[in-house]
Amino acid sequence: MVRNYIDWLLSLPWFEKTKDKLDIDEATRILEEDHYGLEKPKERIIEYLAVQALVKKIKGPILCSWDRRGWGRPPLPSR
């Protein structure tokens, strides 16, 4: 089990960077299309993107969620 974890950890792309997308209208559209309900988490994600777009630097809190299974799960399924 430890070996699998270390292999996984070493396989992560530590030095790869991607361009961030801060298009609030598109994010809102995607969240509304793909995630029924969940108004509070969607509102928080859009608020976070809006602040990041205004300050022009990607630095700030990490969005983390809590559910009955524990911490650190993605708040919404990946697209």
Distance bins in CASP14 RR format, pairs under 12 A and 6 or more apart:
PFRMAT RR
TARGET T0000
AUTHOR 0000-0000-0000
RMODE 2
METHOD distances of the structure
MODEL  1
1 7 0 0 0 0 0 1 0 0 0 0 0
1 8 0 0 0 0 0 1 0 0 0 0 0
2 8 0 0 0 0 0 1 0 0 0 0 0
2 9 0 0 0 0 0 1 0 0 0 0 0
3 9 0 0 0 0 0 1 0 0 0 0 0
3 10 0 0 0 0 0 1 0 0 0 0 0
4 10 0 0 0 0 0 1 0 0 0 0 0
4 11 0 0 0 0 0 1 0 0 0 0 0
5 11 0 0 0 0 0 1 0 0 0 0 0
5 12 0 0 0 0 0 1 0 0 0 0 0
6 12 0 0 0 0 0 1 0 0 0 0 0
17 58 0 0 0 0 0 1 0 0 0 0 0
18 58 0 0 0 0 0 1 0 0 0 0 0
19 58 0 0 0 0 0 1 0 0 0 0 0
20 27 0 0 0 0 0 1 0 0 0 0 0
20 48 0 0 0 0 0 1 0 0 0 0 0
20 49 0 0 0 0 1 0 0 0 0 0 0
20 52 1 0 0 1 0 0 0 0 0 0 0
20 53 0 0 0 0 1 0 0 0 0 0 0
20 56 0 0 0 0 0 1 0 0 0 0 0
20 57 0 0 0 0 0 1 0 0 0 0 0
20 58 1 0 1 0 0 0 0 0 0 0 0
20 59 0 0 0 0 0 1 0 0 0 0 0
21 27 1 0 0 1 0 0 0 0 0 0 0
21 30 0 0 0 0 0 1 0 0 0 0 0
21 49 0 0 0 0 1 0 0 0 0 0 0
21 52 0 0 0 0 0 1 0 0 0 0 0
21 53 0 0 0 0 0 1 0 0 0 0 0
21 58 0 0 0 0 0 1 0 0 0 0 0
21 79 0 0 0 0 0 1 0 0 0 0 0
22 45 0 0 0 0 0 1 0 0 0 0 0
22 46 0 0 0 0 0 1 0 0 0 0 0
22 48 0 0 0 0 1 0 0 0 0 0 0
22 49 1 0 1 0 0 0 0 0 0 0 0
22 50 0 0 0 0 1 0 0 0 0 0 0
22 51 0 0 0 0 1 0 0 0 0 0 0
22 52 1 0 1 0 0 0 0 0 0 0 0
22 53 1 0 1 0 0 0 0 0 0 0 0
22 54 0 0 0 0 1 0 0 0 0 0 0
22 55 0 0 0 0 0 1 0 0 0 0 0
22 56 0 0 0 0 1 0 0 0 0 0 0
22 57 0 0 0 0 0 1 0 0 0 0 0
22 58 0 0 0 0 1 0 0 0 0 0 0
23 29 0 0 0 0 1 0 0 0 0 0 0
23 30 0 0 0 0 1 0 0 0 0 0 0
23 46 0 0 0 0 0 1 0 0 0 0 0
23 49 0 0 0 0 1 0 0 0 0 0 0
23 50 0 0 0 0 0 1 0 0 0 0 0
23 52 0 0 0 0 0 1 0 0 0 0 0
23 53 0 0 0 0 1 0 0 0 0 0 0
24 30 0 0 0 0 0 1 0 0 0 0 0
24 31 0 0 0 0 0 1 0 0 0 0 0
24 42 0 0 0 0 0 1 0 0 0 0 0
24 43 0 0 0 0 0 1 0 0 0 0 0
24 45 0 0 0 0 1 0 0 0 0 0 0
24 46 1 0 0 1 0 0 0 0 0 0 0
24 47 0 0 0 0 1 0 0 0 0 0 0
24 48 0 0 0 0 0 1 0 0 0 0 0
24 49 1 0 1 0 0 0 0 0 0 0 0
24 50 1 0 1 0 0 0 0 0 0 0 0
24 51 0 0 0 0 0 1 0 0 0 0 0
24 52 0 0 0 0 1 0 0 0 0 0 0
24 53 1 0 0 1 0 0 0 0 0 0 0
24 54 0 0 0 0 0 1 0 0 0 0 0
25 31 0 0 0 0 0 1 0 0 0 0 0
25 32 0 0 0 0 0 1 0 0 0 0 0
25 46 0 0 0 0 1 0 0 0 0 0 0
25 49 0 0 0 0 0 1 0 0 0 0 0
25 50 0 0 0 0 0 1 0 0 0 0 0
25 53 0 0 0 0 0 1 0 0 0 0 0
26 32 0 0 0 0 0 1 0 0 0 0 0
26 33 0 0 0 0 0 1 0 0 0 0 0
26 46 0 0 0 0 0 1 0 0 0 0 0
26 49 0 0 0 0 1 0 0 0 0 0 0
26 53 0 0 0 0 0 1 0 0 0 0 0
26 79 0 0 0 0 0 1 0 0 0 0 0
27 33 0 0 0 0 0 1 0 0 0 0 0
27 34 0 0 0 0 0 1 0 0 0 0 0
27 35 0 0 0 0 0 1 0 0 0 0 0
27 42 0 0 0 0 1 0 0 0 0 0 0
27 43 0 0 0 0 0 1 0 0 0 0 0
27 44 0 0 0 0 0 1 0 0 0 0 0
27 45 1 0 0 1 0 0 0 0 0 0 0
27 46 1 0 0 1 0 0 0 0 0 0 0
27 47 0 0 0 0 0 1 0 0 0 0 0
27 48 0 0 0 0 1 0 0 0 0 0 0
27 49 1 0 1 0 0 0 0 0 0 0 0
27 50 0 0 0 0 1 0 0 0 0 0 0
27 52 0 0 0 0 0 1 0 0 0 0 0
27 53 0 0 0 0 0 1 0 0 0 0 0
27 76 0 0 0 0 0 1 0 0 0 0 0
27 79 0 0 0 0 0 1 0 0 0 0 0
28 34 0 0 0 0 0 1 0 0 0 0 0
28 35 0 0 0 0 0 1 0 0 0 0 0
28 39 0 0 0 0 0 1 0 0 0 0 0
28 42 1 0 0 1 0 0 0 0 0 0 0
28 43 0 0 0 0 1 0 0 0 0 0 0
28 45 0 0 0 0 1 0 0 0 0 0 0
28 46 1 0 1 0 0 0 0 0 0 0 0
28 47 0 0 0 0 0 1 0 0 0 0 0
28 49 0 0 0 0 1 0 0 0 0 0 0
28 50 0 0 0 0 0 1 0 0 0 0 0
29 35 0 0 0 0 0 1 0 0 0 0 0
29 42 0 0 0 0 0 1 0 0 0 0 0
29 46 0 0 0 0 0 1 0 0 0 0 0
29 79 0 0 0 0 0 1 0 0 0 0 0
30 42 0 0 0 0 1 0 0 0 0 0 0
30 45 0 0 0 0 0 1 0 0 0 0 0
30 46 0 0 0 0 0 1 0 0 0 0 0
30 49 0 0 0 0 0 1 0 0 0 0 0
30 76 0 0 0 0 1 0 0 0 0 0 0
30 77 0 0 0 0 0 1 0 0 0 0 0
30 78 0 0 0 0 0 1 0 0 0 0 0
30 79 1 0 0 1 0 0 0 0 0 0 0
31 37 0 0 0 0 1 0 0 0 0 0 0
31 38 0 0 0 0 1 0 0 0 0 0 0
31 39 0 0 0 0 1 0 0 0 0 0 0
31 40 0 0 0 0 0 1 0 0 0 0 0
31 41 0 0 0 0 1 0 0 0 0 0 0
31 42 1 0 1 0 0 0 0 0 0 0 0
31 43 0 0 0 0 1 0 0 0 0 0 0
31 44 0 0 0 0 0 1 0 0 0 0 0
31 45 1 0 0 1 0 0 0 0 0 0 0
31 46 1 0 0 1 0 0 0 0 0 0 0
31 47 0 0 0 0 0 1 0 0 0 0 0
31 49 0 0 0 0 0 1 0 0 0 0 0
31 75 0 0 0 0 0 1 0 0 0 0 0
31 76 1 0 0 1 0 0 0 0 0 0 0
31 77 0 0 0 0 0 1 0 0 0 0 0
31 79 0 0 0 0 1 0 0 0 0 0 0
32 38 0 0 0 0 0 1 0 0 0 0 0
32 39 0 0 0 0 0 1 0 0 0 0 0
32 42 1 0 0 1 0 0 0 0 0 0 0
32 43 0 0 0 0 0 1 0 0 0 0 0
32 45 0 0 0 0 0 1 0 0 0 0 0
32 46 0 0 0 0 0 1 0 0 0 0 0
32 76 0 0 0 0 0 1 0 0 0 0 0
33 42 0 0 0 0 0 1 0 0 0 0 0
33 76 0 0 0 0 0 1 0 0 0 0 0
33 79 0 0 0 0 1 0 0 0 0 0 0
34 42 0 0 0 0 0 1 0 0 0 0 0
34 76 1 0 0 1 0 0 0 0 0 0 0
34 77 1 0 0 1 0 0 0 0 0 0 0
34 78 0 0 0 0 1 0 0 0 0 0 0
34 79 1 0 0 1 0 0 0 0 0 0 0
35 41 0 0 0 0 1 0 0 0 0 0 0
35 42 1 0 0 1 0 0 0 0 0 0 0
35 43 0 0 0 0 0 1 0 0 0 0 0
35 45 0 0 0 0 1 0 0 0 0 0 0
35 46 0 0 0 0 0 1 0 0 0 0 0
35 74 0 0 0 0 0 1 0 0 0 0 0
35 75 0 0 0 0 1 0 0 0 0 0 0
35 76 1 0 1 0 0 0 0 0 0 0 0
35 77 1 0 0 1 0 0 0 0 0 0 0
35 78 0 0 0 0 0 1 0 0 0 0 0
35 79 0 0 0 0 1 0 0 0 0 0 0
36 42 0 0 0 0 0 1 0 0 0 0 0
36 76 0 0 0 0 0 1 0 0 0 0 0
36 77 0 0 0 0 0 1 0 0 0 0 0
37 43 0 0 0 0 0 1 0 0 0 0 0
37 76 0 0 0 0 0 1 0 0 0 0 0
38 44 0 0 0 0 1 0 0 0 0 0 0
38 45 0 0 0 0 1 0 0 0 0 0 0
38 46 0 0 0 0 0 1 0 0 0 0 0
38 65 0 0 0 0 0 1 0 0 0 0 0
38 67 0 0 0 0 0 1 0 0 0 0 0
38 75 0 0 0 0 1 0 0 0 0 0 0
38 76 1 0 0 1 0 0 0 0 0 0 0
38 77 0 0 0 0 0 1 0 0 0 0 0
39 45 0 0 0 0 0 1 0 0 0 0 0
39 46 0 0 0 0 0 1 0 0 0 0 0
39 76 0 0 0 0 0 1 0 0 0 0 0
40 46 0 0 0 0 0 1 0 0 0 0 0
40 47 0 0 0 0 0 1 0 0 0 0 0
40 65 0 0 0 0 0 1 0 0 0 0 0
40 75 0 0 0 0 1 0 0 0 0 0 0
40 76 0 0 0 0 0 1 0 0 0 0 0
41 47 0 0 0 0 0 1 0 0 0 0 0
41 48 0 0 0 0 0 1 0 0 0 0 0
41 63 0 0 0 0 1 0 0 0 0 0 0
41 64 0 0 0 0 0 1 0 0 0 0 0
41 65 1 0 0 1 0 0 0 0 0 0 0
41 66 0 0 0 0 0 1 0 0 0 0 0
41 67 0 0 0 0 0 1 0 0 0 0 0
41 73 0 0 0 0 0 1 0 0 0 0 0
41 74 0 0 0 0 0 1 0 0 0 0 0
41 75 1 0 1 0 0 0 0 0 0 0 0
41 76 1 0 0 1 0 0 0 0 0 0 0
41 77 0 0 0 0 0 1 0 0 0 0 0
42 48 0 0 0 0 0 1 0 0 0 0 0
42 49 0 0 0 0 0 1 0 0 0 0 0
42 63 0 0 0 0 0 1 0 0 0 0 0
42 75 0 0 0 0 1 0 0 0 0 0 0
42 76 1 0 0 1 0 0 0 0 0 0 0
43 49 0 0 0 0 0 1 0 0 0 0 0
43 50 0 0 0 0 0 1 0 0 0 0 0
43 75 0 0 0 0 0 1 0 0 0 0 0
44 50 0 0 0 0 0 1 0 0 0 0 0
44 51 0 0 0 0 0 1 0 0 0 0 0
44 61 0 0 0 0 0 1 0 0 0 0 0
44 63 1 0 0 1 0 0 0 0 0 0 0
44 64 0 0 0 0 0 1 0 0 0 0 0
44 65 0 0 0 0 1 0 0 0 0 0 0
44 75 0 0 0 0 1 0 0 0 0 0 0
44 76 0 0 0 0 0 1 0 0 0 0 0
45 51 0 0 0 0 0 1 0 0 0 0 0
45 52 0 0 0 0 0 1 0 0 0 0 0
45 63 1 0 0 1 0 0 0 0 0 0 0
45 65 0 0 0 0 0 1 0 0 0 0 0
45 74 0 0 0 0 0 1 0 0 0 0 0
45 75 1 0 0 1 0 0 0 0 0 0 0
45 76 1 0 0 1 0 0 0 0 0 0 0
46 52 0 0 0 0 0 1 0 0 0 0 0
46 53 0 0 0 0 0 1 0 0 0 0 0
46 63 0 0 0 0 0 1 0 0 0 0 0
46 76 0 0 0 0 0 1 0 0 0 0 0
47 53 0 0 0 0 0 1 0 0 0 0 0
47 54 0 0 0 0 0 1 0 0 0 0 0
47 61 0 0 0 0 0 1 0 0 0 0 0
47 63 0 0 0 0 0 1 0 0 0 0 0
48 54 0 0 0 0 0 1 0 0 0 0 0
48 55 0 0 0 0 0 1 0 0 0 0 0
48 58 0 0 0 0 0 1 0 0 0 0 0
48 59 0 0 0 0 0 1 0 0 0 0 0
48 60 0 0 0 0 1 0 0 0 0 0 0
48 61 1 0 0 1 0 0 0 0 0 0 0
48 62 0 0 0 0 1 0 0 0 0 0 0
48 63 1 0 0 1 0 0 0 0 0 0 0
48 64 0 0 0 0 0 1 0 0 0 0 0
48 75 0 0 0 0 0 1 0 0 0 0 0
49 55 0 0 0 0 0 1 0 0 0 0 0
49 58 0 0 0 0 0 1 0 0 0 0 0
49 63 0 0 0 0 0 1 0 0 0 0 0
51 57 0 0 0 0 0 1 0 0 0 0 0
51 58 0 0 0 0 0 1 0 0 0 0 0
51 59 0 0 0 0 0 1 0 0 0 0 0
51 60 0 0 0 0 1 0 0 0 0 0 0
51 61 0 0 0 0 1 0 0 0 0 0 0
51 63 0 0 0 0 0 1 0 0 0 0 0
52 58 1 0 1 0 0 0 0 0 0 0 0
52 59 0 0 0 0 1 0 0 0 0 0 0
52 60 1 0 0 1 0 0 0 0 0 0 0
52 61 0 0 0 0 0 1 0 0 0 0 0
52 63 0 0 0 0 0 1 0 0 0 0 0
62 71 0 0 0 0 0 1 0 0 0 0 0
62 72 0 0 0 0 1 0 0 0 0 0 0
62 74 0 0 0 0 0 1 0 0 0 0 0
62 75 0 0 0 0 0 1 0 0 0 0 0
63 72 0 0 0 0 1 0 0 0 0 0 0
63 73 0 0 0 0 0 1 0 0 0 0 0
63 74 0 0 0 0 1 0 0 0 0 0 0
63 75 1 0 0 1 0 0 0 0 0 0 0
63 76 0 0 0 0 1 0 0 0 0 0 0
64 70 0 0 0 0 0 1 0 0 0 0 0
64 71 1 0 0 1 0 0 0 0 0 0 0
64 72 1 0 1 0 0 0 0 0 0 0 0
64 73 0 0 0 0 1 0 0 0 0 0 0
64 74 0 0 0 0 1 0 0 0 0 0 0
64 75 0 0 0 0 1 0 0 0 0 0 0
65 71 1 0 0 1 0 0 0 0 0 0 0
65 72 1 0 0 1 0 0 0 0 0 0 0
65 73 1 0 1 0 0 0 0 0 0 0 0
65 74 1 0 0 1 0 0 0 0 0 0 0
65 75 1 1 0 0 0 0 0 0 0 0 0
65 76 0 0 0 0 1 0 0 0 0 0 0
65 77 0 0 0 0 0 1 0 0 0 0 0
66 72 1 0 0 1 0 0 0 0 0 0 0
66 73 0 0 0 0 1 0 0 0 0 0 0
66 74 0 0 0 0 0 1 0 0 0 0 0
66 75 0 0 0 0 1 0 0 0 0 0 0
67 73 1 0 1 0 0 0 0 0 0 0 0
67 74 0 0 0 0 0 1 0 0 0 0 0
67 75 0 0 0 0 1 0 0 0 0 0 0
67 76 0 0 0 0 0 1 0 0 0 0 0
END
